[in-house]
């Protein structure tokens, strides 16, 4: 139970756990709970990995624990926060990632192997810094009725050009200009050309770092990789794969699935193709696996709260425990902790109204639901930060979904499976990754006209609906026999739903209501 004296320590423990970190200390490692047993051990293997999951599921925490445990086993681990480079366009974002990696592998000490590797890294950094900062100019442009292409080229001069010529294997093929009275050399080429020519030297340095001081391997962790523009991700990974393959250097990439494109087929193909070049590992457990999600969240929360003397089953009622998992959208620990903090405040305020304020209280379902609305603004901010140029379309799609479920007086909507590959279907998948909608199950509506038609059932996030009190409680689909209540043909969503609304049922009375992104 909670009371005036222990409420602060309850909230403080959860607030401390909310802080995202890419460094695993002893406390974090000790209370770390694997969503699926063997996840970290799998990531330690000498294979490239793509780790995906929604915001808040624990990708960064998992990768931080990987870093600590892999280093204990003799590997070298470099952690690159790609979000810090989100303002950079391609190829500068690639150059900055490589710079981060090289800066991290510079050895200390003054023995000959250390001095040699440090000198090689320094020479590469000098060229890469100049290459990143060089302004690209359009030197050649061709145009036809159908396409327009421009070739961006840059110039490296003087000492930097000479270092590049020394490091690259093909510098002689580029144009150079010398005079009788000057030793200034100029290389004029595209940035990608410079990077390609520097690739063997970078690969050699990484291989040396992987084996330095008797290390077993070098793991390069790229966290929040989705901050690289999606259409440029295959180009970035193609280059990183080129400088790490055939060596003991392995990429561990953390990202959001719907905003990630690791491979682009073509002539030539670009990027890293699963499962040949990298293995995909999902950390997502949604509402479709309700029991697994609840067990995970409560185990994690109990580990966080144990030092303060709390257990979830003693602080929340049984109904509140289920409602908290539902509102969190599955095994999203960050959202779950955030929700419990706000629900504790709501419970405290409720106890003040109903008594002297001295009696202990438990968090009830009504407190959890009252706290849900406080999370909407944070999710809206996440969407705008993560989705970039796609944000307006996703906001518009979500508002339409909210109108639809309000019109049907439900929390749920269905989408025909075949429509999931349409543009608007892919928007729903992106909203799922951003935690605005939650996938429940695949089913067939229970009417004759829909016989044999596969649909996917989603739930609109509670936070968007809590301000407009729904007349019905959500279907408790996780309980035996209840999932059949989701097989409602009138809940099947299509973008033109308002034009083809069910006869006798009008949505006009609801569309003027406040919407999440209005």
C-alpha positions as CSV (number, residue, x, y, z in Angstrom):
1,X,0.0,0.0,0.0
2,X,1.0,3.6,-0.5
3,X,0.7,6.5,2.0
4,X,2.0,10.0,2.7
5,X,5.3,8.8,3.9
6,X,6.3,6.3,1.2
7,X,4.7,7.9,-1.9
8,X,7.8,9.9,-2.7
9,X,10.2,6.9,-2.6
10,X,7.8,4.9,-4.8
11,X,7.8,7.7,-7.5
12,X,11.6,8.4,-7.1
13,X,12.5,4.7,-7.8
14,X,10.4,4.7,-11.0
15,X,11.6,8.1,-12.1
16,X,15.3,7.0,-11.8
17,X,14.5,3.9,-13.9
18,X,13.0,6.2,-16.6
19,X,16.3,7.8,-17.4
20,X,17.5,6.4,-20.7
21,X,21.2,5.4,-20.6
22,X,23.7,3.8,-22.9
23,X,25.9,2.9,-20.0
24,X,25.1,-0.2,-18.0
25,X,26.2,0.2,-14.4
26,X,26.1,-2.6,-11.8
27,X,22.6,-1.7,-10.6
28,X,21.2,-1.7,-14.2
29,X,22.9,-5.0,-15.0
30,X,21.7,-6.6,-11.8
31,X,18.0,-5.7,-12.3
32,X,18.0,-6.2,-16.1
33,X,15.2,-8.5,-17.2
34,X,15.4,-10.1,-20.6
35,X,12.1,-10.0,-22.5
36,X,13.0,-13.3,-24.1
37,X,15.7,-15.5,-22.4
38,X,19.0,-15.5,-24.3
39,X,18.6,-12.1,-26.0
40,X,21.9,-10.7,-24.8
41,X,23.8,-13.9,-25.4
42,X,22.5,-13.9,-28.9
43,X,23.7,-10.4,-29.4
44,X,27.2,-11.3,-28.1
45,X,27.6,-13.8,-31.0
46,X,29.9,-12.9,-33.9
47,X,27.1,-12.0,-36.3
48,X,25.7,-8.6,-37.4
49,X,22.4,-7.8,-35.7
50,X,19.5,-5.5,-36.4
51,X,17.6,-5.0,-33.1
52,X,14.2,-3.4,-33.5
53,X,11.4,-2.4,-31.1
54,X,9.0,0.5,-30.3
55,X,10.2,3.5,-28.4
56,X,10.6,2.6,-24.7
57,X,10.8,-1.2,-25.1
58,X,14.4,-1.2,-23.9
59,X,16.6,-1.3,-27.0
60,X,19.1,1.1,-25.6
61,X,19.1,-0.6,-22.2
62,X,19.6,-4.0,-23.9
63,X,22.5,-2.7,-26.0
64,X,24.1,-1.1,-22.9
65,X,23.9,-4.4,-21.0
66,X,25.4,-6.1,-24.1
67,X,28.3,-3.6,-24.0
68,X,29.0,-4.4,-20.4
69,X,28.8,-8.2,-20.7
70,X,30.7,-8.4,-24.0
71,X,33.5,-6.3,-22.5
72,X,33.6,-8.7,-19.5
73,X,34.0,-11.5,-22.0
74,X,37.0,-9.9,-23.8
75,X,35.4,-8.0,-26.6
76,X,35.8,-4.3,-27.4
77,X,32.5,-2.4,-27.7
78,X,31.9,1.0,-29.3
79,X,28.6,2.8,-28.7
80,X,27.5,5.3,-31.3
81,X,24.4,7.4,-30.6
82,X,23.1,8.1,-34.1
83,X,20.5,10.6,-32.8
84,X,23.3,13.1,-32.2
85,X,23.8,13.2,-36.0
86,X,20.1,13.5,-37.0
87,X,20.6,16.9,-38.5
88,X,23.2,15.7,-41.0
89,X,22.3,14.6,-44.5
90,X,24.0,11.8,-46.4
91,X,27.0,11.3,-46.9
92,X,28.0,13.6,-44.0
93,X,26.0,11.5,-41.5
94,X,28.0,8.5,-42.6
95,X,31.3,10.4,-42.3
96,X,30.3,11.5,-38.7
97,X,29.5,7.9,-37.7
98,X,32.9,6.7,-39.0
99,X,34.6,9.6,-37.1
100,X,32.8,8.5,-33.9
101,X,34.0,5.0,-34.4
102,X,37.6,6.0,-35.1
103,X,37.7,8.4,-32.2
104,X,36.6,5.6,-29.9
105,X,39.2,3.1,-30.9
106,X,42.2,5.4,-30.5
107,X,44.5,3.6,-28.0
108,X,46.3,5.2,-25.1
109,X,49.8,4.5,-24.1
110,X,53.2,5.0,-25.7
111,X,54.3,1.5,-26.8
112,X,55.0,1.1,-30.5
113,X,51.8,-0.7,-31.4
114,X,49.7,1.9,-29.6
115,X,51.6,4.8,-31.2
116,X,51.3,3.3,-34.7
117,X,47.6,2.7,-34.4
118,X,47.0,6.1,-33.0
119,X,49.0,7.7,-35.8
120,X,47.0,5.8,-38.5
121,X,43.7,6.8,-36.8
122,X,44.8,10.5,-36.6
123,X,45.6,10.6,-40.3
124,X,42.2,9.2,-41.2
125,X,40.5,11.6,-38.9
126,X,42.3,14.6,-40.5
127,X,41.0,13.6,-43.9
128,X,37.5,12.7,-42.7
129,X,37.1,16.0,-40.8
130,X,38.1,17.9,-43.9
131,X,35.8,15.8,-46.1
132,X,32.8,16.3,-43.8
133,X,33.4,20.1,-43.6
134,X,34.0,20.5,-47.3
135,X,31.1,22.3,-49.0
136,X,29.6,20.4,-51.9
137,X,29.0,22.3,-55.1
138,X,27.1,21.3,-58.3
139,X,29.6,21.0,-61.0
140,X,27.7,19.0,-63.5
141,X,23.9,18.9,-64.1
142,X,21.9,17.1,-66.7
143,X,18.2,17.3,-67.3
144,X,15.6,15.5,-69.4
145,X,11.9,15.5,-69.6
146,X,11.8,12.7,-67.0
147,X,14.7,13.1,-64.6
148,X,17.1,15.6,-63.3
149,X,20.5,14.5,-61.8
150,X,23.2,16.6,-60.2
151,X,26.7,15.5,-59.3
152,X,28.0,16.9,-56.1
153,X,31.8,17.2,-55.9
154,X,34.2,18.5,-53.3
155,X,37.8,19.6,-53.1
156,X,40.6,18.5,-50.8
157,X,43.7,20.6,-50.9
158,X,47.2,20.8,-49.6
159,X,48.3,18.6,-46.7
160,X,44.9,17.0,-46.4
161,X,45.0,16.0,-50.1
162,X,48.5,14.5,-49.6
163,X,47.3,12.5,-46.6
164,X,44.3,11.2,-48.6
165,X,46.7,10.2,-51.5
166,X,48.8,8.3,-49.0
167,X,45.8,6.5,-47.4
168,X,43.8,5.7,-50.5
169,X,44.7,3.0,-53.0
170,X,43.4,4.8,-56.1
171,X,44.3,8.4,-55.6
172,X,46.3,8.4,-58.8
173,X,43.1,8.1,-60.9
174,X,41.8,11.4,-59.7
175,X,42.6,14.7,-61.2
176,X,45.5,16.6,-59.7
177,X,47.0,20.0,-60.5
178,X,50.6,21.0,-59.7
179,X,52.7,24.0,-60.8
180,X,56.5,24.5,-61.0
181,X,56.6,26.8,-58.0
182,X,54.0,25.1,-55.7
183,X,53.5,21.6,-54.2
184,X,49.8,22.2,-53.6
185,X,47.8,19.2,-54.7
186,X,44.0,19.3,-55.4
187,X,41.6,16.3,-55.5
188,X,38.2,17.1,-56.9
189,X,35.7,14.3,-56.5
190,X,32.4,13.3,-54.9
191,X,32.5,12.6,-51.2
192,X,31.4,9.1,-51.7
193,X,34.4,8.5,-54.0
194,X,36.8,9.7,-51.3
195,X,35.1,7.4,-48.8
196,X,35.2,4.4,-51.1
197,X,39.0,4.9,-51.7
198,X,39.6,5.3,-48.0
199,X,37.6,2.1,-47.1
200,X,40.7,-0.3,-47.2
201,X,42.6,2.0,-44.8
202,X,39.6,2.3,-42.4
203,X,39.0,-1.4,-42.6
204,X,42.6,-2.2,-41.7
205,X,42.5,0.2,-38.7
206,X,39.3,-1.4,-37.4
207,X,40.7,-4.9,-37.8
208,X,43.8,-3.8,-35.8
209,X,41.6,-2.3,-33.1
210,X,39.5,-5.5,-32.9
211,X,42.6,-7.5,-32.1
212,X,44.4,-4.9,-30.0
213,X,45.5,-5.9,-26.4
214,X,44.4,-9.5,-27.0
215,X,40.7,-8.6,-27.6
216,X,38.5,-11.2,-29.2
217,X,36.4,-8.9,-31.4
218,X,35.1,-5.4,-31.9
219,X,31.4,-4.7,-31.6
220,X,30.1,-1.5,-33.1
221,X,26.7,-0.5,-31.6
222,X,24.7,2.0,-33.6
223,X,21.8,3.0,-31.4
224,X,18.7,4.9,-32.7
225,X,19.7,4.2,-36.3
226,X,16.3,5.3,-37.6
227,X,17.5,8.9,-37.2
228,X,19.3,8.4,-40.5
229,X,16.9,9.2,-43.4
230,X,15.2,5.9,-44.3
231,X,16.0,6.1,-48.0
232,X,19.7,6.6,-47.2
233,X,20.1,3.8,-44.7
234,X,21.0,1.2,-47.3
235,X,23.8,3.5,-48.5
236,X,25.1,4.0,-44.9
237,X,25.0,0.3,-44.1
238,X,26.5,-0.7,-47.4
239,X,29.6,1.3,-46.6
240,X,29.8,0.2,-43.0
241,X,29.4,-3.4,-44.1
242,X,32.2,-2.9,-46.6
243,X,34.7,-1.8,-44.0
244,X,33.8,-4.4,-41.4
245,X,33.2,-7.7,-43.4
246,X,35.9,-10.3,-43.6
247,X,37.1,-9.1,-40.2
248,X,36.3,-9.6,-36.5
249,X,34.2,-6.4,-36.4
250,X,30.4,-6.8,-36.0
251,X,27.6,-4.3,-36.2
252,X,24.8,-4.2,-33.6
253,X,22.1,-1.8,-34.9
254,X,19.2,-0.6,-32.8
255,X,16.2,0.9,-34.6
256,X,12.4,1.1,-35.1
257,X,11.3,-1.5,-37.6
258,X,8.9,0.5,-39.7
259,X,11.4,3.3,-40.0
260,X,14.3,1.1,-41.0
261,X,15.4,-0.1,-44.5
262,X,18.6,-2.1,-44.3
263,X,18.7,-3.2,-47.9
264,X,17.7,-1.9,-51.3
265,X,17.5,-4.4,-54.2
266,X,18.9,-3.1,-57.5
267,X,21.9,-3.3,-59.8
268,X,24.0,-3.3,-57.7
269,X,22.1,-4.1,-54.5
270,X,22.9,-1.9,-51.6
271,X,22.9,-2.3,-47.8
272,X,22.7,-5.4,-45.6
273,X,20.2,-8.1,-46.5
274,X,18.7,-10.3,-43.7
275,X,19.4,-13.0,-43.0
276,X,22.6,-13.2,-45.0
277,X,24.3,-10.0,-43.9
278,X,22.6,-9.5,-40.6
279,X,20.1,-11.2,-38.3
280,X,16.9,-9.4,-37.2
281,X,16.0,-9.5,-33.5
282,X,12.7,-8.0,-32.4
283,X,12.2,-6.9,-28.8
284,X,8.5,-6.1,-29.2
285,X,5.9,-7.9,-27.2
286,X,2.6,-6.2,-27.7
287,X,-0.9,-6.7,-26.4
288,X,-1.3,-9.9,-28.6
289,X,0.9,-11.5,-25.9
290,X,-0.8,-9.9,-23.0
291,X,0.2,-12.4,-20.3
292,X,3.9,-12.3,-21.4
293,X,3.8,-8.5,-21.4
294,X,2.3,-8.3,-17.9
295,X,4.8,-10.8,-16.5
296,X,7.7,-8.9,-18.0
297,X,6.6,-5.4,-16.9
298,X,5.8,-6.5,-13.3
299,X,9.1,-8.3,-13.0
300,X,11.0,-5.3,-14.2
301,X,9.0,-3.0,-11.9
302,X,9.5,-5.2,-8.9
303,X,13.3,-5.2,-9.6
304,X,13.2,-1.4,-9.6
305,X,11.0,-1.0,-6.6
306,X,12.5,-3.8,-4.4
307,X,15.2,-1.5,-2.8
308,X,12.4,0.8,-1.7
309,X,10.3,-2.0,-0.3
310,X,7.4,-2.2,-2.8
311,X,5.8,-5.0,-4.8
312,X,3.4,-4.3,-7.7
313,X,0.7,-6.7,-6.4
314,X,0.7,-4.8,-3.1
315,X,0.5,-1.4,-4.6
316,X,-2.0,-1.9,-7.5
317,X,-5.4,-3.7,-7.5
318,X,-5.7,-6.6,-9.8
319,X,-7.9,-4.7,-12.2
320,X,-5.4,-1.8,-12.1
321,X,-2.6,-4.2,-12.9
322,X,-4.4,-5.3,-16.1
323,X,-5.4,-1.8,-17.1
324,X,-1.8,-0.6,-16.7
325,X,-0.5,-3.2,-19.2
326,X,-3.4,-2.4,-21.6
327,X,-2.7,1.4,-21.5
328,X,1.1,0.8,-21.8
329,X,0.4,-1.0,-25.1
330,X,2.3,-4.2,-24.0
331,X,5.8,-4.6,-22.8
332,X,6.9,-0.9,-23.1
333,X,8.6,-0.4,-19.8
334,X,9.1,3.3,-20.2
335,X,5.4,4.0,-20.8
336,X,4.5,1.6,-17.9
337,X,6.7,3.4,-15.4
338,X,5.5,6.8,-16.6
339,X,1.9,5.6,-16.1
340,X,2.5,4.3,-12.6
341,X,4.0,7.6,-11.4
342,X,1.0,9.5,-12.7
343,X,-1.4,6.9,-11.4
344,X,0.1,7.2,-7.9
345,X,-0.5,10.9,-7.9
346,X,-4.1,10.3,-9.1
347,X,-4.6,7.8,-6.3
348,X,-3.2,10.1,-3.7
349,X,-5.4,13.0,-4.8
350,X,-8.4,10.6,-4.7
351,X,-7.6,9.5,-1.2
352,X,-7.4,13.1,-0.1
353,X,-10.9,13.8,-1.3
354,X,-12.4,10.6,0.4
355,X,-10.7,10.8,3.8
356,X,-8.3,12.4,6.1
357,X,-5.3,11.8,3.9
358,X,-3.6,9.6,6.4
359,X,-5.0,6.2,5.3
360,X,-2.9,4.0,3.1
361,X,-4.3,3.5,-0.4
362,X,-3.8,1.2,-3.4
363,X,-3.7,2.4,-7.0
364,X,-7.0,1.5,-8.7
365,X,-8.1,1.1,-12.3
366,X,-9.7,4.5,-12.2
367,X,-6.4,6.1,-11.2
368,X,-4.6,4.3,-14.0
369,X,-7.1,5.5,-16.5
370,X,-7.0,9.1,-15.2
371,X,-3.2,9.0,-15.7
372,X,-3.5,7.8,-19.3
373,X,-4.3,11.2,-20.7
374,X,-1.2,12.8,-19.3
375,X,1.0,10.6,-21.7
376,X,-0.5,12.0,-25.0
377,X,1.6,15.1,-25.2
378,X,4.9,13.1,-24.8
379,X,3.8,10.7,-27.5
380,X,3.0,13.6,-29.8
381,X,6.5,15.0,-29.3
382,X,8.0,11.6,-30.0
383,X,6.1,11.3,-33.2
384,X,7.2,14.7,-34.5
385,X,10.9,14.0,-33.5
386,X,11.0,10.5,-35.0
387,X,8.8,10.7,-38.1
388,X,10.3,13.9,-39.5
389,X,8.6,14.8,-42.9
390,X,6.2,12.0,-42.5
391,X,4.7,13.4,-39.3
392,X,1.8,15.5,-40.8
393,X,0.5,12.4,-42.7
394,X,0.7,10.2,-39.6
395,X,-1.0,12.8,-37.5
396,X,-3.8,13.1,-40.0
397,X,-4.2,9.3,-40.2
398,X,-4.4,9.0,-36.5
399,X,-7.0,11.7,-36.1
400,X,-9.1,9.9,-38.7
401,X,-8.7,6.6,-36.7
402,X,-9.8,8.4,-33.6
403,X,-12.9,9.8,-35.4
404,X,-13.7,6.3,-36.6
405,X,-13.5,4.5,-33.2
406,X,-15.5,7.3,-31.5
407,X,-18.1,7.0,-34.2
408,X,-18.3,3.3,-33.5
409,X,-18.1,3.8,-29.7
410,X,-15.2,1.4,-29.4
411,X,-11.5,1.3,-28.7
412,X,-10.8,-1.0,-31.6
413,X,-10.7,-1.1,-35.3
414,X,-10.0,-3.8,-37.9
415,X,-8.0,-3.6,-41.2
416,X,-8.2,-6.1,-44.0
417,X,-4.8,-7.9,-44.2
418,X,-4.5,-7.1,-47.9
419,X,-4.7,-3.4,-47.1
420,X,-1.8,-3.4,-44.7
421,X,0.5,-3.0,-47.8
422,X,-1.2,0.1,-49.0
423,X,0.2,3.6,-48.3
424,X,-2.4,4.2,-45.6
425,X,-1.9,0.6,-44.2
426,X,1.8,1.3,-43.9
427,X,1.0,4.6,-42.0
428,X,-1.0,2.4,-39.5
429,X,2.1,0.2,-39.1
430,X,4.2,3.3,-38.4
431,X,1.7,4.5,-35.8
432,X,2.0,1.1,-34.2
433,X,5.8,1.5,-33.9
434,X,5.2,5.0,-32.4
435,X,2.7,3.5,-29.8
436,X,-0.4,5.3,-31.1
437,X,-2.2,2.0,-32.0
438,X,-1.6,-1.5,-30.7
439,X,-2.0,-4.7,-32.6
440,X,-4.2,-7.3,-30.9
441,X,-4.8,-10.3,-33.1
442,X,-5.6,-11.5,-36.6
443,X,-9.3,-12.7,-37.1
444,X,-12.2,-12.9,-39.5
445,X,-15.3,-10.9,-38.9
446,X,-18.3,-12.9,-37.8
447,X,-20.7,-12.1,-40.6
448,X,-21.5,-14.1,-43.7
449,X,-20.3,-11.4,-46.1
450,X,-16.9,-11.4,-44.5
451,X,-16.4,-15.1,-44.5
452,X,-12.8,-16.0,-45.3
453,X,-11.5,-12.4,-45.1
454,X,-8.5,-12.0,-42.8
455,X,-8.3,-8.8,-40.8
456,X,-5.9,-7.4,-38.2
457,X,-7.4,-6.0,-35.0
458,X,-5.8,-2.8,-33.5
459,X,-6.6,-0.8,-30.4
460,X,-6.3,3.0,-30.4
461,X,-4.1,4.2,-27.6
462,X,-6.0,5.0,-24.5
463,X,-4.4,8.4,-24.1
464,X,-6.2,9.7,-27.2
465,X,-9.6,8.6,-26.0
466,X,-9.5,9.2,-22.3
467,X,-10.6,12.9,-22.6
468,X,-13.8,11.7,-24.3
469,X,-15.3,9.3,-21.9
470,X,-16.4,6.2,-23.9
471,X,-19.7,4.7,-23.0
472,X,-18.3,1.1,-22.9
473,X,-15.3,-0.4,-21.2
474,X,-12.7,-1.9,-23.6
475,X,-13.2,-5.6,-24.4
476,X,-11.0,-7.7,-22.1
477,X,-9.7,-9.7,-25.0
478,X,-6.9,-11.3,-23.0
479,X,-9.5,-13.3,-21.0
480,X,-10.8,-16.6,-22.1
481,X,-13.6,-16.4,-24.7
482,X,-13.5,-12.6,-24.9
483,X,-11.5,-12.2,-28.1
484,X,-14.6,-13.2,-30.2
485,X,-16.1,-9.9,-29.2
486,X,-13.5,-8.2,-31.5
487,X,-14.9,-9.8,-34.6
488,X,-17.2,-7.0,-35.6
489,X,-17.6,-6.2,-39.3
490,X,-18.7,-2.6,-38.5
491,X,-15.3,-2.0,-36.9
492,X,-13.5,-2.6,-40.2
493,X,-11.7,0.7,-41.1
494,X,-11.1,2.2,-44.5
495,X,-10.1,5.8,-45.3
496,X,-13.5,6.6,-46.9
497,X,-15.4,5.2,-43.9
498,X,-17.2,8.6,-43.3
499,X,-18.6,8.5,-46.9
500,X,-19.9,5.0,-46.6
501,X,-21.1,5.2,-43.0
502,X,-23.6,2.6,-41.8
503,X,-27.1,3.5,-42.8
504,X,-28.8,5.3,-39.9
505,X,-25.5,6.0,-38.1
506,X,-24.0,9.5,-38.6
507,X,-20.5,10.5,-37.7
508,X,-21.3,14.2,-38.2
509,X,-22.0,14.7,-34.5
510,X,-18.6,13.5,-33.5
511,X,-16.2,15.0,-36.1
512,X,-16.2,18.4,-34.4
513,X,-14.8,17.0,-31.2
514,X,-11.2,17.8,-30.1
515,X,-8.8,15.4,-31.8
516,X,-5.2,14.6,-30.7
517,X,-3.4,16.5,-33.4
518,X,-6.0,19.2,-34.2
